[in-house]
Amino acid sequence: TADDIAAAVGLPREVAVAELAATVEKGWAMSVDGRYLVVPDGTSAVHEYYAKFYGPLRGDAAIEGWFARFETLNDQFIRAVSDWQKNEEDEKAKAKVLKVVERLIKALGDIISAIPRYENYARRFTESVGRVDRGEREYVCGPSIDSVHTIWFELHEDILSVLGRPRDV
């Protein structure tokens, strides 16, 4: 929704509404009952923008090194989430998920100077971890909320797009 997007990127709701309307007008997204979905032309437009804007970062040794560290954390995250999903009552599994997320939050500090908007990911992760710590277990993997799993997936897609890499199928 416009509210979700505004919160995720740190914009006033009115700005998100206007940008979403323009995106729908261009044929890059569709709106269904107040929820927005990027369509293939929108995905192409994002990738073109990323190639232009982030092109200088592609091949940068520091960014590549950060991505390699991220991939290691990603493997750990996948294993931890799988353990969590097998038994959501297991505090040890929850702690493993949150530990990996906290390591990623710290690692984001190393890339924020190159990609300042990644501060939003760190903020969103921190908020979701706080909710999990307060007993809102759905914020570990809930698919329709800003759970740590949802945010992780978005970040992974984002960094792949920044680097111009396809997602492994």
N, CA, C and O atoms as a DFTB+ gen file, in Angstrom:
676 C
 N C O
     1  1       0.849      -1.180       0.000
     2  2       0.000       0.000       0.000
     3  2       0.891       1.238       0.000
     4  3       2.096       1.156       0.239
     5  1       0.280       2.373      -0.270
     6  2       1.036       3.634      -0.230
     7  2       1.642       3.839       1.155
     8  3       2.777       4.300       1.276
     9  1       0.894       3.503       2.192
    10  2       1.418       3.653       3.556
    11  2       2.628       2.750       3.784
    12  3       3.625       3.175       4.368
    13  1       2.538       1.503       3.321
    14  2       3.652       0.557       3.488
    15  2       4.894       1.057       2.767
    16  3       6.000       1.010       3.305
    17  1       4.698       1.536       1.548
    18  2       5.831       2.007       0.754
    19  2       6.435       3.264       1.373
    20  3       7.656       3.396       1.453
    21  1       5.590       4.173       1.805
    22  2       6.086       5.391       2.451
    23  2       6.922       5.048       3.685
    24  3       7.995       5.613       3.894
    25  1       6.420       4.120       4.493
    26  2       7.153       3.711       5.698
    27  2       8.467       3.022       5.341
    28  3       9.485       3.255       5.993
    29  1       8.452       2.182       4.317
    30  2       9.648       1.424       3.946
    31  2      10.770       2.319       3.446
    32  3      11.941       2.061       3.722
    33  1      10.420       3.368       2.714
    34  2      11.468       4.212       2.137
    35  2      11.647       5.536       2.860
    36  3      12.496       6.343       2.482
    37  1      10.855       5.761       3.896
    38  2      11.020       6.966       4.709
    39  2      10.533       8.232       4.038
    40  3      11.148       9.290       4.174
    41  1       9.419       8.127       3.308
    42  2       8.833       9.293       2.643
    43  2       7.490       9.647       3.270
    44  3       6.837       8.779       3.849
    45  1       7.068      10.898       3.167
    46  2       5.704      11.237       3.578
    47  2       4.699      10.485       2.693
    48  3       4.966      10.234       1.518
    49  1       3.575      10.137       3.253
    50  2       2.552       9.386       2.525
    51  2       2.151      10.090       1.232
    52  3       1.971       9.438       0.203
    53  1       2.008      11.412       1.275
    54  2       1.568      12.156       0.096
    55  2       2.553      11.993      -1.066
    56  3       2.143      11.908      -2.223
    57  1       3.828      11.953      -0.759
    58  2       4.852      11.782      -1.797
    59  2       4.738      10.374      -2.389
    60  3       4.800      10.200      -3.606
    61  1       4.570       9.379      -1.524
    62  2       4.425       8.008      -2.005
    63  2       3.188       7.872      -2.894
    64  3       3.247       7.226      -3.940
    65  1       2.073       8.475      -2.488
    66  2       0.841       8.424      -3.284
    67  2       1.077       9.031      -4.666
    68  3       0.684       8.449      -5.677
    69  1       1.710      10.189      -4.708
    70  2       1.969      10.862      -5.984
    71  2       2.911      10.038      -6.869
    72  3       2.670       9.896      -8.067
    73  1       3.961       9.506      -6.292
    74  2       4.915       8.697      -7.059
    75  2       4.263       7.419      -7.567
    76  3       4.506       7.002      -8.699
    77  1       3.434       6.796      -6.732
    78  2       2.747       5.581      -7.163
    79  2       1.771       5.864      -8.290
    80  3       1.664       5.081      -9.234
    81  1       1.061       6.975      -8.199
    82  2       0.131       7.360      -9.274
    83  2       0.902       7.554     -10.586
    84  3       0.446       7.115     -11.642
    85  1       2.051       8.200     -10.523
    86  2       2.867       8.419     -11.717
    87  2       3.382       7.087     -12.268
    88  3       3.462       6.899     -13.482
    89  1       3.723       6.183     -11.382
    90  2       4.225       4.877     -11.795
    91  2       3.135       4.070     -12.496
    92  3       3.393       3.410     -13.503
    93  1       1.931       4.126     -11.964
    94  2       0.797       3.452     -12.605
    95  2       0.520       4.093     -13.958
    96  3       0.283       3.393     -14.943
    97  1       0.549       5.422     -14.010
    98  2       0.312       6.158     -15.255
    99  2       1.308       5.754     -16.344
   100  3       0.939       5.652     -17.513
   101  1       2.565       5.526     -15.967
   102  2       3.595       5.126     -16.932
   103  2       3.466       3.657     -17.350
   104  3       4.134       3.211     -18.283
   105  1       2.611       2.918     -16.658
   106  2       2.460       1.498     -16.972
   107  2       3.502       0.621     -16.326
   108  3       3.741      -0.500     -16.773
   109  1       4.125       1.122     -15.277
   110  2       5.162       0.368     -14.581
   111  2       4.635      -0.417     -13.385
   112  3       5.318      -1.302     -12.870
   113  1       3.431      -0.095     -12.946
   114  2       2.825      -0.788     -11.806
   115  2       1.320      -0.800     -12.011
   116  3       0.777      -0.071     -12.841
   117  1       0.668      -1.641     -11.238
   118  2      -0.785      -1.643     -11.241
   119  2      -1.262      -1.554      -9.803
   120  3      -0.581      -1.983      -8.871
   121  1      -2.442      -0.990      -9.649
   122  2      -3.037      -0.859      -8.325
   123  2      -4.290      -1.717      -8.282
   124  3      -5.153      -1.630      -9.155
   125  1      -4.372      -2.538      -7.260
   126  2      -5.539      -3.378      -7.047
   127  2      -5.962      -3.203      -5.595
   128  3      -5.252      -3.600      -4.672
   129  1      -7.122      -2.605      -5.416
   130  2      -7.657      -2.394      -4.065
   131  2      -6.657      -1.697      -3.147
   132  3      -6.512      -2.068      -1.982
   133  1      -5.963      -0.679      -3.680
   134  2      -5.039       0.106      -2.867
   135  2      -3.683      -0.539      -2.632
   136  3      -2.860      -0.007      -1.888
   137  1      -3.448      -1.679      -3.261
   138  2      -2.156      -2.351      -3.156
   139  2      -1.485      -2.253      -4.523
   140  3      -2.158      -2.288      -5.553
   141  1      -0.172      -2.132      -4.529
   142  2       0.554      -1.912      -5.767
   143  2       1.425      -3.112      -6.103
   144  3       2.005      -3.758      -5.229
   145  1       1.496      -3.383      -7.391
   146  2       2.303      -4.478      -7.901
   147  2       3.104      -3.972      -9.088
   148  3       2.548      -3.385     -10.016
   149  1       4.411      -4.200      -9.058
   150  2       5.261      -3.821     -10.181
   151  2       4.992      -4.812     -11.316
   152  3       4.932      -6.021     -11.093
   153  1       4.831      -4.289     -12.529
   154  2       4.624      -5.136     -13.706
   155  2       5.949      -5.247     -14.459
   156  3       6.890      -4.516     -14.151
   157  1       6.042      -6.152     -15.444
   158  2       7.333      -6.357     -16.126
   159  2       7.975      -5.083     -16.677
   160  3       9.191      -4.922     -16.569
   161  1       7.194      -4.174     -17.263
   162  2       7.795      -2.925     -17.754
   163  2       8.392      -2.116     -16.600
   164  3       9.404      -1.438     -16.780
   165  1       7.777      -2.180     -15.426
   166  2       8.301      -1.485     -14.253
   167  2       9.607      -2.096     -13.783
   168  3      10.539      -1.384     -13.407
   169  1       9.670      -3.428     -13.806
   170  2      10.910      -4.109     -13.430
   171  2      12.026      -3.710     -14.383
   172  3      13.152      -3.452     -13.957
   173  1      11.713      -3.661     -15.674
   174  2      12.718      -3.241     -16.663
   175  2      13.182      -1.815     -16.405
   176  3      14.373      -1.517     -16.493
   177  1      12.229      -0.929     -16.083
   178  2      12.579       0.469     -15.810
   179  2      13.487       0.574     -14.585
   180  3      14.437       1.357     -14.580
   181  1      13.200      -0.202     -13.561
   182  2      14.053      -0.199     -12.363
   183  2      15.456      -0.671     -12.729
   184  3      16.443      -0.053     -12.330
   185  1      15.549      -1.755     -13.482
   186  2      16.869      -2.282     -13.841
   187  2      17.648      -1.292     -14.702
   188  3      18.863      -1.163     -14.550
   189  1      16.963      -0.596     -15.602
   190  2      17.627       0.421     -16.415
   191  2      18.132       1.569     -15.537
   192  3      19.255       2.043     -15.707
   193  1      17.303       2.004     -14.613
   194  2      17.706       3.084     -13.706
   195  2      18.909       2.641     -12.872
   196  3      19.882       3.381     -12.730
   197  1      18.833       1.434     -12.326
   198  2      19.934       0.944     -11.503
   199  2      21.229       0.870     -12.308
   200  3      22.294       1.230     -11.806
   201  1      21.141       0.403     -13.562
   202  2      22.344       0.312     -14.398
   203  2      22.969       1.696     -14.582
   204  3      24.189       1.849     -14.526
   205  1      22.119       2.698     -14.802
   206  2      22.616       4.058     -14.990
   207  2      23.159       4.648     -13.682
   208  3      24.269       5.178     -13.645
   209  1      22.365       4.548     -12.617
   210  2      22.713       5.201     -11.364
   211  2      23.811       4.461     -10.602
   212  3      24.712       5.084     -10.039
   213  1      23.732       3.114     -10.587
   214  2      24.681       2.328      -9.800
   215  2      25.794       1.709     -10.640
   216  3      26.638       0.983     -10.113
   217  1      25.800       1.989     -11.937
   218  2      26.833       1.438     -12.801
   219  2      28.238       1.605     -12.257
   220  3      29.026       0.660     -12.305
   221  1      28.581       2.797     -11.730
   222  2      29.938       2.980     -11.199
   223  2      30.278       2.048     -10.019
   224  3      31.453       1.803      -9.743
   225  1      29.258       1.532      -9.330
   226  2      29.525       0.634      -8.204
   227  2      29.798      -0.797      -8.655
   228  3      30.416      -1.585      -7.939
   229  1      29.321      -1.115      -9.862
   230  2      29.498      -2.471     -10.385
   231  2      30.981      -2.705     -10.665
   232  3      31.620      -1.957     -11.404
   233  1      31.494      -3.741     -10.066
   234  2      32.914      -4.034     -10.216
   235  2      33.789      -3.375      -9.166
   236  3      34.983      -3.666      -9.098
   237  1      33.222      -2.484      -8.335
   238  2      33.977      -1.853      -7.250
   239  2      34.358      -2.937      -6.236
   240  3      33.494      -3.659      -5.739
   241  1      35.644      -3.045      -5.937
   242  2      36.138      -4.109      -5.063
   243  2      35.480      -4.088      -3.683
   244  3      35.189      -5.144      -3.121
   245  1      35.244      -2.901      -3.135
   246  2      34.624      -2.813      -1.803
   247  2      33.185      -3.321      -1.839
   248  3      32.749      -4.021      -0.925
   249  1      32.450      -2.973      -2.887
   250  2      31.064      -3.417      -3.010
   251  2      31.024      -4.923      -3.252
   252  3      30.198      -5.628      -2.671
   253  1      31.910      -5.408      -4.103
   254  2      31.976      -6.853      -4.365
   255  2      32.330      -7.612      -3.084
   256  3      31.773      -8.676      -2.811
   257  1      33.257      -7.061      -2.305
   258  2      33.609      -7.696      -1.032
   259  2      32.444      -7.714      -0.069
   260  3      32.209      -8.708       0.619
   261  1      31.709      -6.604      -0.022
   262  2      30.530      -6.549       0.840
   263  2      29.509      -7.591       0.390
   264  3      28.923      -8.284       1.222
   265  1      29.296      -7.704      -0.909
   266  2      28.331      -8.671      -1.422
   267  2      28.747     -10.099      -1.087
   268  3      27.894     -10.925      -0.762
   269  1      30.023     -10.403      -1.158
   270  2      30.501     -11.744      -0.800
   271  2      30.188     -12.034       0.673
   272  3      29.771     -13.140       1.017
   273  1      30.390     -11.039       1.536
   274  2      30.038     -11.218       2.957
   275  2      28.532     -11.400       3.111
   276  3      28.076     -12.219       3.909
   277  1      27.760     -10.626       2.340
   278  2      26.312     -10.765       2.384
   279  2      25.888     -12.176       1.980
   280  3      25.010     -12.763       2.613
   281  1      26.498     -12.718       0.943
   282  2      26.132     -14.068       0.487
   283  2      26.387     -15.107       1.577
   284  3      25.611     -16.051       1.729
   285  1      27.469     -14.938       2.334
   286  2      27.732     -15.840       3.463
   287  2      26.623     -15.700       4.503
   288  3      26.101     -16.699       4.997
   289  1      26.268     -14.462       4.831
   290  2      25.161     -14.239       5.773
   291  2      23.855     -14.776       5.207
   292  3      23.035     -15.315       5.949
   293  1      23.653     -14.635       3.907
   294  2      22.425     -15.123       3.283
   295  2      22.293     -16.636       3.450
   296  3      21.208     -17.132       3.752
   297  1      23.382     -17.365       3.257
   298  2      23.348     -18.818       3.459
   299  2      22.986     -19.145       4.905
   300  3      22.183     -20.043       5.157
   301  1      23.574     -18.420       5.849
   302  2      23.261     -18.633       7.266
   303  2      21.800     -18.300       7.557
   304  3      21.132     -19.003       8.316
   305  1      21.309     -17.213       6.943
   306  2      19.928     -16.796       7.147
   307  2      18.963     -17.857       6.628
   308  3      17.983     -18.185       7.297
   309  1      19.232     -18.388       5.447
   310  2      18.360     -19.419       4.874
   311  2      18.288     -20.631       5.794
   312  3      17.202     -21.158       6.038
   313  1      19.421     -21.073       6.300
   314  2      19.427     -22.223       7.223
   315  2      18.668     -21.900       8.509
   316  3      17.891     -22.718       9.003
   317  1      18.898     -20.709       9.042
   318  2      18.237     -20.323      10.300
   319  2      16.724     -20.207      10.110
   320  3      15.960     -20.646      10.969
   321  1      16.289     -19.627       9.002
   322  2      14.850     -19.505       8.742
   323  2      14.231     -20.882       8.551
   324  3      13.122     -21.132       9.023
   325  1      14.937     -21.780       7.863
   326  2      14.421     -23.145       7.693
   327  2      14.237     -23.816       9.049
   328  3      13.223     -24.472       9.287
   329  1      15.214     -23.652       9.936
   330  2      15.092     -24.210      11.291
   331  2      13.894     -23.602      12.010
   332  3      13.135     -24.310      12.671
   333  1      13.729     -22.291      11.880
   334  2      12.605     -21.594      12.519
   335  2      11.273     -22.135      11.984
   336  3      10.353     -22.396      12.759
   337  1      11.172     -22.301      10.684
   338  2       9.917     -22.735      10.080
   339  2       9.562     -24.162      10.460
   340  3       8.385     -24.520      10.483
   341  1      10.565     -24.985      10.760
   342  2      10.295     -26.361      11.195
   343  2       9.663     -26.384      12.574
   344  3       8.846     -27.253      12.876
   345  1      10.046     -25.422      13.416
   346  2       9.519     -25.398      14.779
   347  2       9.529     -23.972      15.296
   348  3      10.515     -23.523      15.879
   349  1       8.424     -23.256      15.081
   350  2       8.339     -21.848      15.463
   351  2       8.367     -21.601      16.962
   352  3       8.491     -20.456      17.397
   353  1       8.257     -22.628      17.735
   354  2       8.300     -22.445      19.182
   355  2       9.722     -22.553      19.733
   356  3       9.943     -22.337      20.924
   357  1      10.663     -22.880      18.892
   358  2      12.037     -23.081      19.314
   359  2      12.749     -21.740      19.478
   360  3      13.050     -21.057      18.499
   361  1      13.005     -21.385      20.707
   362  2      13.683     -20.113      21.005
   363  2      15.097     -20.085      20.438
   364  3      15.593     -19.029      20.045
   365  1      15.744     -21.244      20.396
   366  2      17.098     -21.309      19.847
   367  2      17.079     -20.978      18.351
   368  3      17.958     -20.267      17.864
   369  1      16.082     -21.489      17.621
   370  2      15.968     -21.197      16.186
   371  2      15.683     -19.722      15.970
   372  3      16.263     -19.103      15.078
   373  1      14.794     -19.149      16.779
   374  2      14.495     -17.716      16.670
   375  2      15.752     -16.897      16.941
   376  3      16.033     -15.931      16.231
   377  1      16.502     -17.279      17.961
   378  2      17.719     -16.547      18.311
   379  2      18.737     -16.592      17.169
   380  3      19.434     -15.608      16.923
   381  1      18.827     -17.735      16.466
   382  2      19.753     -17.845      15.336
   383  2      19.355     -16.894      14.207
   384  3      20.212     -16.235      13.618
   385  1      18.057     -16.821      13.908
   386  2      17.581     -15.909      12.866
   387  2      17.958     -14.480      13.246
   388  3      18.532     -13.746      12.441
   389  1      17.635     -14.096      14.465
   390  2      17.871     -12.715      14.887
   391  2      19.356     -12.376      14.956
   392  3      19.745     -11.241      14.678
   393  1      20.184     -13.345      15.321
   394  2      21.632     -13.107      15.369
   395  2      22.165     -12.802      13.970
   396  3      22.980     -11.896      13.798
   397  1      21.704     -13.560      12.969
   398  2      22.160     -13.304      11.601
   399  2      21.678     -11.931      11.137
   400  3      22.425     -11.193      10.494
   401  1      20.431     -11.588      11.464
   402  2      19.894     -10.279      11.082
   403  2      20.698      -9.166      11.743
   404  3      21.009      -8.163      11.101
   405  1      21.031      -9.328      12.996
   406  2      21.827      -8.309      13.687
   407  2      23.208      -8.166      13.053
   408  3      23.748      -7.061      12.989
   409  1      23.783      -9.270      12.585
   410  2      25.066      -9.187      11.887
   411  2      24.910      -8.434      10.564
   412  3      25.796      -7.677      10.166
   413  1      23.782      -8.645       9.891
   414  2      23.547      -7.916       8.645
   415  2      23.348      -6.421       8.909
   416  3      23.858      -5.581       8.167
   417  1      22.609      -6.096       9.964
   418  2      22.415      -4.679      10.300
   419  2      23.776      -4.010      10.475
   420  3      24.005      -2.908       9.977
   421  1      24.669      -4.684      11.183
   422  2      26.016      -4.145      11.385
   423  2      26.745      -4.032      10.045
   424  3      27.405      -3.026       9.784
   425  1      26.633      -5.047       9.200
   426  2      27.309      -5.032       7.894
   427  2      26.764      -3.938       6.987
   428  3      27.505      -3.385       6.174
   429  1      25.476      -3.618       7.115
   430  2      24.898      -2.544       6.301
   431  2      25.624      -1.223       6.545
   432  3      25.714      -0.383       5.649
   433  1      26.135      -1.045       7.745
   434  2      26.892       0.168       8.054
   435  2      28.093       0.360       7.144
   436  3      28.550       1.485       6.942
   437  1      28.608      -0.736       6.594
   438  2      29.775      -0.655       5.712
   439  2      29.421      -0.272       4.280
   440  3      30.310       0.066       3.498
   441  1      28.148      -0.316       3.924
   442  2      27.756      -0.034       2.541
   443  2      26.875       1.212       2.430
   444  3      26.643       1.714       1.331
   445  1      26.396       1.700       3.549
   446  2      25.483       2.848       3.539
   447  2      26.134       4.094       2.935
   448  3      25.444       4.918       2.335
   449  1      27.431       4.239       3.085
   450  2      28.074       5.417       2.477
   451  2      27.989       5.359       0.954
   452  3      27.908       6.401       0.304
   453  1      28.005       4.168       0.381
   454  2      27.902       4.014      -1.069
   455  2      26.449       4.014      -1.542
   456  3      26.141       4.485      -2.637
   457  1      25.564       3.482      -0.703
   458  2      24.142       3.398      -1.043
   459  2      23.356       3.894       0.177
   460  3      22.856       3.085       0.958
   461  1      23.245       5.203       0.343
   462  2      22.644       5.768       1.554
   463  2      21.229       5.275       1.869
   464  3      20.854       5.191       3.038
   465  1      20.448       4.951       0.852
   466  2      19.082       4.508       1.122
   467  2      19.034       3.160       1.841
   468  3      17.978       2.760       2.331
   469  1      20.162       2.460       1.908
   470  2      20.199       1.198       2.643
   471  2      20.031       1.409       4.153
   472  3      19.796       0.458       4.898
   473  1      20.153       2.647       4.584
   474  2      19.831       2.976       5.981
   475  2      18.395       2.567       6.294
   476  3      18.091       2.168       7.418
   477  1      17.507       2.667       5.293
   478  2      16.115       2.254       5.499
   479  2      16.004       0.764       5.810
   480  3      15.169       0.360       6.620
   481  1      16.838      -0.052       5.174
   482  2      16.826      -1.482       5.489
   483  2      17.267      -1.711       6.930
   484  3      16.655      -2.496       7.653
   485  1      18.328      -1.027       7.345
   486  2      18.806      -1.183       8.726
   487  2      17.709      -0.779       9.713
   488  3      17.479      -1.463      10.710
   489  1      17.037       0.337       9.428
   490  2      15.944       0.789      10.301
   491  2      14.810      -0.227      10.340
   492  3      14.313      -0.563      11.415
   493  1      14.399      -0.718       9.176
   494  2      13.295      -1.673       9.115
   495  2      13.653      -2.977       9.825
   496  3      12.828      -3.534      10.549
   497  1      14.881      -3.468       9.622
   498  2      15.308      -4.681      10.331
   499  2      15.253      -4.457      11.838
   500  3      14.747      -5.301      12.578
   501  1      15.770      -3.326      12.286
   502  2      15.782      -3.026      13.721
   503  2      14.365      -2.998      14.285
   504  3      14.111      -3.532      15.364
   505  1      13.450      -2.377      13.558
   506  2      12.056      -2.324      14.008
   507  2      11.438      -3.723      14.074
   508  3      10.750      -4.051      15.041
   509  1      11.678      -4.541      13.059
   510  2      11.099      -5.892      13.051
   511  2      11.707      -6.779      14.130
   512  3      10.997      -7.547      14.778
   513  1      13.019      -6.677      14.323
   514  2      13.666      -7.442      15.394
   515  2      13.071      -7.030      16.742
   516  3      12.817      -7.880      17.595
   517  1      12.851      -5.742      16.931
   518  2      12.230      -5.268      18.172
   519  2      10.857      -5.874      18.378
   520  3      10.498      -6.240      19.497
   521  1      10.091      -5.983      17.311
   522  2       8.754      -6.579      17.417
   523  2       8.853      -8.056      17.782
   524  3       8.072      -8.551      18.595
   525  1       9.815      -8.761      17.182
   526  2      10.016     -10.175      17.531
   527  2      10.398     -10.279      19.001
   528  3       9.873     -11.124      19.727
   529  1      11.307      -9.426      19.435
   530  2      11.734      -9.434      20.838
   531  2      10.576      -9.162      21.797
   532  3      10.589      -9.624      22.938
   533  1       9.572      -8.409      21.330
   534  2       8.396      -8.129      22.166
   535  2       7.338      -9.227      22.068
   536  3       6.243      -9.084      22.613
   537  1       7.659     -10.326      21.373
   538  2       6.749     -11.465      21.317
   539  2       5.896     -11.563      20.070
   540  3       5.053     -12.455      19.976
   541  1       6.089     -10.673      19.109
   542  2       5.309     -10.725      17.868
   543  2       6.035     -11.645      16.883
   544  3       6.741     -11.189      15.984
   545  1       5.842     -12.940      17.075
   546  2       6.586     -13.964      16.347
   547  2       6.371     -13.919      14.836
   548  3       7.224     -14.376      14.074
   549  1       5.234     -13.367      14.397
   550  2       4.972     -13.287      12.959
   551  2       5.973     -12.370      12.254
   552  3       6.102     -12.414      11.031
   553  1       6.680     -11.540      13.024
   554  2       7.669     -10.644      12.428
   555  2       8.990     -11.340      12.124
   556  3       9.946     -10.696      11.694
   557  1       9.049     -12.659      12.345
   558  2      10.200     -13.419      11.866
   559  2      10.018     -13.693      10.372
   560  3      10.900     -13.376       9.573
   561  1       8.881     -14.279       9.991
   562  2       8.703     -14.715       8.598
   563  2       7.360     -14.356       7.980
   564  3       7.059     -14.838       6.888
   565  1       6.545     -13.542       8.618
   566  2       5.238     -13.215       8.051
   567  2       5.381     -12.655       6.641
   568  3       6.121     -11.693       6.437
   569  1       4.684     -13.239       5.661
   570  2       4.866     -12.828       4.272
   571  2       4.186     -11.519       3.880
   572  3       4.575     -10.905       2.887
   573  1       3.199     -11.087       4.623
   574  2       2.444      -9.893       4.217
   575  2       2.679      -8.704       5.142
   576  3       1.919      -7.736       5.126
   577  1       3.729      -8.785       5.942
   578  2       4.103      -7.701       6.849
   579  2       5.597      -7.432       6.693
   580  3       6.284      -8.161       5.978
   581  1       6.097      -6.412       7.342
   582  2       7.511      -6.057       7.255
   583  2       8.330      -6.943       8.203
   584  3       8.993      -6.455       9.118
   585  1       8.265      -8.247       7.960
   586  2       9.004      -9.211       8.779
   587  2      10.475      -9.216       8.363
   588  3      10.829      -8.711       7.297
   589  1      11.319      -9.786       9.207
   590  2      12.734      -9.832       8.864
   591  2      12.941     -10.621       7.570
   592  3      13.821     -10.279       6.780
   593  1      12.156     -11.655       7.343
   594  2      12.282     -12.446       6.122
   595  2      11.888     -11.622       4.892
   596  3      12.581     -11.665       3.875
   597  1      10.786     -10.878       4.975
   598  2      10.338     -10.040       3.866
   599  2      11.380      -8.972       3.543
   600  3      11.701      -8.740       2.378
   601  1      11.897      -8.334       4.568
   602  2      12.900      -7.279       4.360
   603  2      14.173      -7.880       3.762
   604  3      14.776      -7.300       2.858
   605  1      14.575      -9.040       4.269
   606  2      15.774      -9.698       3.758
   607  2      15.611      -9.984       2.266
   608  3      16.521      -9.728       1.477
   609  1      14.450     -10.516       1.885
   610  2      14.199     -10.829       0.488
   611  2      14.299      -9.568      -0.369
   612  3      14.914      -9.581      -1.435
   613  1      13.692      -8.479       0.104
   614  2      13.757      -7.210      -0.636
   615  2      15.192      -6.725      -0.783
   616  3      15.599      -6.305      -1.866
   617  1      15.961      -6.779       0.303
   618  2      17.356      -6.339       0.239
   619  2      18.146      -7.194      -0.740
   620  3      18.942      -6.673      -1.521
   621  1      17.932      -8.498      -0.702
   622  2      18.663      -9.389      -1.587
   623  2      18.355      -9.056      -3.050
   624  3      19.266      -8.971      -3.874
   625  1      17.084      -8.869      -3.367
   626  2      16.699      -8.474      -4.724
   627  2      17.335      -7.133      -5.096
   628  3      17.812      -6.952      -6.217
   629  1      17.336      -6.213      -4.160
   630  2      17.866      -4.870      -4.392
   631  2      19.360      -4.917      -4.693
   632  3      19.805      -4.337      -5.683
   633  1      20.134      -5.592      -3.863
   634  2      21.584      -5.601      -4.070
   635  2      21.938      -6.334      -5.365
   636  3      22.890      -5.956      -6.048
   637  1      21.182      -7.374      -5.706
   638  2      21.415      -8.038      -6.987
   639  2      21.172      -7.073      -8.143
   640  3      21.924      -7.064      -9.118
   641  1      20.127      -6.265      -8.034
   642  2      19.831      -5.281      -9.077
   643  2      20.896      -4.191      -9.130
   644  3      21.295      -3.766     -10.214
   645  1      21.354      -3.741      -7.971
   646  2      22.428      -2.743      -7.932
   647  2      23.659      -3.274      -8.676
   648  3      24.297      -2.545      -9.435
   649  1      23.981      -4.542      -8.450
   650  2      25.165      -5.136      -9.044
   651  2      24.930      -5.648     -10.470
   652  3      25.869      -6.057     -11.153
   653  1      23.671      -5.620     -10.909
   654  2      23.344      -6.085     -12.253
   655  2      23.437      -7.592     -12.407
   656  3      23.766      -8.101     -13.479
   657  1      23.146      -8.294     -11.332
   658  2      23.226      -9.750     -11.357
   659  2      21.833     -10.364     -11.349
   660  3      20.928      -9.886     -10.665
   661  1      21.684     -11.429     -12.120
   662  2      20.384     -12.116     -12.078
   663  2      20.255     -12.910     -10.790
   664  3      21.251     -13.301     -10.180
   665  1      19.039     -13.137     -10.397
   666  2      18.776     -13.979      -9.234
   667  2      18.943     -15.425      -9.661
   668  3      18.443     -15.823     -10.713
   669  1      19.639     -16.211      -8.858
   670  2      19.759     -17.642      -9.152
   671  2      18.391     -18.279      -9.087
   672  3      17.605     -17.996      -8.182
   673  1      18.114     -19.121     -10.027
   674  2      16.791     -19.754     -10.081
   675  2      16.854     -21.095      -9.418
   676  3      15.847     -21.799      -9.351
